[in-house]
């Protein structure tokens, strides 16, 4: 599935997930508050499609943390965009 593959496309992802490298060596860097740099192991023509899944959309951190284990269990404990 594409969503599962998303965590594997960055440089060193497999080694980091296996505990062979420190997370700091993952090929993902926040350049500033609005720019994320992702270094890829190989070309990934479907990368934009991967990141269009809701699992990769930004979340309101303060709200999510305030809901603790309840976040997403009911509509009352979830924050989202749109009519759905």
Residue, then its C-alpha position, 0 to 999 in steps of 0.5 A: x500500500x502507498x501509505x505504508x511505503x511513504x516511510x520508506x522513501x527517505x534516505x536511510x529510512x530502512x536503517x533508522x526503522x531497523x535501529x541501525x542508524x540514529x533518527x538524526x541520519x534520516x534524510x528528512x530535514x526541517x529547513x524552517x517553519x514552512x519547508x521540509x526537505x526530503x532526500x530520497x533513496x531513489x526517484x519516487x514518481x508517486x511521492x506527491x500522491x503519497x503525501x496527499x493521504x490524510x495521514x500526512x496532513x498537518x495537525x493542530x498539535x496543541x489540540x491533538x495533545x490535549x485530547x490524548x488517547x481520545x483523539x480521533x475516536x469520536x467526532x467530538x475529539x477530532x479536528x478536521x477540515x471540510x464537510x465530512 
